Amino acid sequence: MKAFKNSFFVLTIVLLYSCGSQPDTKVPTLSIASSGIKVDGIFDESAWNQALVHHISDSVDLLVFQNSENVFIGIKSLSDYQRTSTDLYLQNENFGPINLHSSMQLGERAYAQNTWKTDVNPYRWGNNEGWTANIFQWNEEVRESRSLHIIEKLLYSQGQEYVISKEKIPGDYLNLDIKINVIALDNQALPIAYPEGSVETDPATWLRLELATDKPTE
């Protein structure tokens, strides 16, 4: 009996620790006009300081908030010496899966032919109905330089800011998978998946974000 009680105590501690270590998934609702967010990858509006934050890696954070019209998703670099290109995979019982892409152009595609392989299921470039994001832009003054790294030839940004209409992603929750290519001065590209170990063909491995709205935060 004593051994059982000890085992129960240890199990309770483990469960409490596990529950306490789970990341928050409730997306805050802010009372802010969508026009108040400039989609430039700079993250200088105060709304981003009130966003839900997930620490993806030592070099990248995920930020999410919403208002009555849109969901705002930020992939923010924590270093001035890197840039990111991103793929967001989104789904719930009402739509999807769909894939939104931002690098030097925007693209979108739906899951088709049981694959995301681009040779079979390519992006539709320039197709971003119901959403937008910032892209890489060349600094034309130094674009042709052979002595500069590609990062030094791009205009400054801290990552991607996505604005997605709730009409495009209807529902009280959103399953989200993120694939990131980090281009840094000391390497070409480091791929990051979030959640770690997620599979873009299996929404059960994705992050579930709760979008049910409470009273907006001023």
C-alpha positions as CSV (number, residue, x, y, z in Angstrom):
1,M,0.0,0.0,0.0
2,K,2.8,2.4,0.9
3,A,4.5,1.6,-2.4
4,F,1.3,2.3,-4.3
5,K,0.9,5.7,-2.5
6,N,4.6,6.6,-3.3
7,S,4.0,5.6,-7.0
8,F,0.8,7.7,-7.1
9,F,2.6,10.7,-5.6
10,V,5.4,10.4,-8.2
11,L,2.9,10.0,-11.0
12,T,1.0,13.1,-9.8
13,I,4.2,15.2,-9.8
14,V,5.1,14.0,-13.3
15,L,1.6,14.9,-14.6
16,L,1.6,18.3,-13.0
17,Y,5.0,19.1,-14.4
18,S,4.0,17.9,-17.8
19,C,0.8,20.0,-17.8
20,G,2.6,23.0,-16.5
21,S,5.3,22.7,-19.3
22,Q,2.8,22.7,-22.2
23,P,2.9,25.9,-24.3
24,D,0.0,28.3,-24.2
25,T,-2.2,28.0,-27.3
26,K,-4.9,30.7,-26.6
27,V,-4.5,33.4,-29.2
28,P,-5.2,36.9,-27.7
29,T,-7.8,39.0,-29.3
30,L,-6.8,42.7,-29.6
31,S,-8.9,45.7,-30.3
32,I,-6.8,47.0,-33.1
33,A,-7.6,48.0,-36.7
34,S,-6.0,45.8,-39.3
35,S,-4.8,48.9,-41.1
36,G,-2.7,49.7,-38.0
37,I,-0.3,46.8,-38.9
38,K,2.2,47.5,-41.6
39,V,3.1,44.2,-43.2
40,D,6.8,44.8,-43.5
41,G,8.6,42.2,-41.3
42,I,9.8,44.9,-38.8
43,F,7.4,44.0,-35.9
44,D,7.5,47.6,-34.5
45,E,3.8,47.9,-33.8
46,S,2.8,47.5,-30.1
47,A,0.3,44.7,-30.9
48,W,3.2,42.3,-31.5
49,N,4.3,42.9,-27.9
50,Q,0.9,41.5,-26.8
51,A,1.0,38.4,-29.1
52,L,1.1,34.8,-28.0
53,V,4.8,33.8,-28.2
54,H,6.3,30.4,-28.9
55,H,10.1,30.1,-28.8
56,I,10.7,28.0,-31.9
57,S,14.5,27.9,-31.6
58,D,17.4,30.0,-30.4
59,S,17.1,32.2,-33.4
60,V,13.3,32.3,-34.2
61,D,10.1,33.1,-32.4
62,L,6.5,32.5,-33.4
63,L,4.1,35.4,-32.6
64,V,0.3,35.2,-33.0
65,F,-2.6,37.5,-32.2
66,Q,-6.0,38.2,-33.8
67,N,-8.7,40.9,-34.1
68,S,-12.3,40.6,-35.3
69,E,-11.2,40.3,-39.0
70,N,-7.8,38.6,-39.2
71,V,-5.3,36.3,-37.6
72,F,-1.8,37.7,-37.5
73,I,1.1,35.3,-37.6
74,G,4.7,36.4,-37.2
75,I,7.9,34.4,-37.8
76,K,10.5,36.7,-36.1
77,S,14.2,36.3,-36.4
78,L,16.2,37.0,-33.2
79,S,19.3,38.0,-35.1
80,D,20.1,40.8,-37.5
81,Y,22.4,38.5,-39.4
82,Q,19.8,36.1,-40.8
83,R,16.6,36.1,-43.0
84,T,13.8,33.5,-43.2
85,S,11.6,32.1,-45.8
86,T,8.5,30.3,-44.5
87,D,5.8,27.8,-45.3
88,L,2.7,27.8,-43.1
89,Y,0.4,24.8,-43.3
90,L,-3.1,25.4,-42.0
91,Q,-6.2,23.3,-41.4
92,N,-9.2,22.6,-39.3
93,E,-12.5,20.8,-39.9
94,N,-13.8,23.7,-42.0
95,F,-11.0,24.0,-44.6
96,G,-7.7,22.8,-45.8
97,P,-5.1,21.8,-45.6
98,I,-3.5,24.8,-47.4
99,N,0.1,26.0,-47.6
100,L,1.0,29.7,-47.6
101,H,4.5,30.6,-48.7
102,S,6.6,33.7,-48.4
103,S,10.2,34.2,-49.7
104,M,10.9,36.5,-52.6
105,Q,7.3,36.1,-53.7
106,L,4.0,34.8,-52.2
107,G,2.5,31.5,-53.2
108,E,-0.3,29.3,-52.1
109,R,-1.5,25.7,-52.8
110,A,-3.9,23.2,-51.4
111,Y,-3.2,19.6,-50.5
112,A,-3.6,17.6,-53.7
113,Q,-2.8,14.1,-55.0
114,N,-1.9,13.1,-51.5
115,T,1.4,15.1,-51.6
116,W,3.0,18.4,-51.0
117,K,5.9,17.6,-53.3
118,T,6.3,20.7,-55.5
119,D,7.0,18.8,-58.7
120,V,3.5,17.2,-58.4
121,N,1.7,19.9,-56.4
122,P,3.3,23.2,-57.3
123,Y,2.7,26.6,-55.7
124,R,0.5,29.1,-57.5
125,W,2.7,32.1,-57.4
126,G,1.1,35.5,-56.8
127,N,-2.0,33.8,-55.5
128,N,-2.7,35.2,-52.1
129,E,-6.4,35.8,-52.0
130,G,-7.6,36.4,-48.4
131,W,-4.1,36.8,-47.0
132,T,-0.8,38.7,-47.4
133,A,2.7,38.7,-46.0
134,N,5.9,40.6,-46.6
135,I,8.6,39.2,-48.9
136,F,12.4,39.5,-49.4
137,Q,13.3,42.6,-51.3
138,W,16.6,43.5,-52.9
139,N,18.5,46.6,-52.0
140,E,19.0,47.7,-55.5
141,E,22.1,49.8,-54.6
142,V,24.1,46.7,-53.7
143,R,22.3,43.9,-55.5
144,E,25.0,43.3,-58.1
145,S,27.9,43.3,-55.6
146,R,29.9,40.1,-55.7
147,S,31.6,40.7,-52.4
148,L,28.5,40.8,-50.3
149,H,26.5,37.8,-48.8
150,I,22.9,37.6,-50.0
151,I,21.7,38.8,-46.6
152,E,23.6,42.0,-47.1
153,K,22.0,42.5,-50.5
154,L,18.4,42.4,-49.0
155,L,16.5,45.2,-47.4
156,Y,16.3,44.8,-43.6
157,S,13.5,42.8,-42.1
158,Q,13.2,40.6,-39.0
159,G,11.1,37.9,-40.6
160,Q,7.6,37.4,-42.0
161,E,4.4,39.0,-40.9
162,Y,1.3,37.1,-42.2
163,V,-2.2,38.6,-42.1
164,I,-4.9,36.0,-42.8
165,S,-8.6,36.7,-43.2
166,K,-10.8,34.8,-40.8
167,E,-13.1,34.2,-43.8
168,K,-10.3,32.1,-45.3
169,I,-9.7,30.1,-42.1
170,P,-13.1,29.9,-40.4
171,G,-13.4,28.2,-37.1
172,D,-12.7,28.4,-33.4
173,Y,-9.3,26.8,-33.7
174,L,-6.4,26.5,-36.2
175,N,-4.0,23.7,-36.7
176,L,-0.6,25.2,-37.8
177,D,2.6,23.6,-39.0
178,I,5.6,25.8,-39.8
179,K,8.6,25.0,-42.0
180,I,11.3,27.7,-42.0
181,N,14.5,28.1,-43.9
182,V,16.9,30.3,-42.0
183,I,19.6,32.0,-44.3
184,A,22.4,33.2,-42.1
185,L,25.8,34.9,-42.8
186,D,27.7,31.8,-41.6
187,N,25.7,29.2,-43.6
188,Q,23.4,28.9,-46.6
189,A,20.2,27.6,-45.0
190,L,19.1,25.8,-41.8
191,P,15.7,24.2,-42.0
192,I,13.5,24.4,-38.9
193,A,10.2,22.6,-38.3
194,Y,7.7,23.7,-35.7
195,P,6.3,21.9,-33.7
196,E,9.5,19.9,-33.6
197,G,9.0,16.6,-35.4
198,S,5.8,17.7,-37.1
199,V,4.9,16.2,-40.4
200,E,3.2,18.4,-43.0
201,T,0.9,15.6,-44.2
202,D,-0.3,14.8,-40.6
203,P,-2.3,17.6,-38.9
204,A,-2.3,15.5,-35.7
205,T,1.3,16.5,-35.3
206,W,0.7,20.3,-35.8
207,L,0.2,23.0,-33.2
208,R,-3.4,23.7,-32.3
209,L,-4.2,27.4,-31.8
210,E,-7.4,28.3,-30.0
211,L,-9.2,31.2,-31.7
212,A,-12.4,31.3,-29.7
213,T,-12.7,35.0,-28.9
214,D,-13.0,36.7,-25.5
215,K,-13.4,40.4,-24.9
216,P,-10.7,42.2,-27.0
217,T,-7.7,43.6,-25.2
218,E,-7.3,47.3,-25.7
